[in-house]
Amino acid sequence: MRLIVGGWLLSVALPLMAGCTYTGGQLLFLLGVGKGKLIEAKFTLTEEPILIFVDDPGERITWPGSFAHIGEALAQQLLEHEAAKKIIPTATLQRIRQSEPEFEKFSCRQIGEKTGATQVVWLEVLDFLVTQDVYDTGHAAFVNVSIKVIDVKWEEHDGRARLWPKSPEGAVVVASLTANKVLELKTHNTISRFLAEELAEKVAKIFYEYRLGDFDKEEDQPG
């Protein structure tokens, strides 16, 4: 039997034992196709409450609702993949933002402390673009963020406030949509939500282990 796998022609000798046969799918599985490399989590989050803080110091985000979409999408991804147990509700952060006149002066660690979090997953927006005025098939929407994990109780733990990564700039993650996808989604809300989901899926993979797809490359993975 011959199979084409990853561009290679393989000759496979089937066992000649009576009654022992394999389907094409079973043979591919035995050969390792569909069992991509296991990518380990870059960092394991605490089981205690976590705050997802989307920060935009450069005021790049111009579409209302994008902050909430990113935070909610990432929370859902982390919970679905059991990368987090407890996540501070977005409403809690919004309430503190509105009630604290000095909110913009607080550090990320202080914001986490005020919400009752033990760790903060800090997404700092580096770039953001969404347009409905599409003239070509290139990227019409993208968001570029830096990811850092902060220990809210670092003084008690006698360590550093930054838990991960060691690099000053953080781990950079980019998500984008093609012009065709933007035209398909049509409205501000659906475009913003879909872009947030694309970003959240990539960011969440930093915090849990998963297997690469057959056509995925390890160097393209987040973190």
FENFENRA-V250363 format. One line per field, one symbol per residue. phi: phi as a letter, one per 40 degrees, with the letter a starting at -180 (. if undefined). psi: psi as a letter, one per 30 degrees, with the letter a starting at -180 (. if undefined). A space follows every 50 residues. Layout:
phi=???
psi=???
This chain:
phi=.bbcbfgbcbcbccdcccgbbbcdcccccccgcgbcccccccabccccdb bcbcbbccfccbcdgcdcccccccdccccccfcabbbccdccccccdccb dcdccccccccccccgccbbcbbcccaaabbcccbabccbaabbbbbbbb ccbccccfbbcccacccdcgccbbbabccccccccgcdcccccccccccc cccdccbacabccdbcbcccccg
psi=kkkjjhfkjkkkjkkgkkgjlkleeeeeeeffkfilkkklkfkkllflkk kjjjkifghekfjkfeeeeeeeeeeeeeeeghflekkkkeeeeeeeeffj fgeffkleeeeeeffglelkjjjkkekkkkkfikfagakfklkjlkkkkk jeheeefhblejekafkefajkkkklkleeeeeeedleeeeeeeeeeeee eeeeffglklkklfglkeffll.
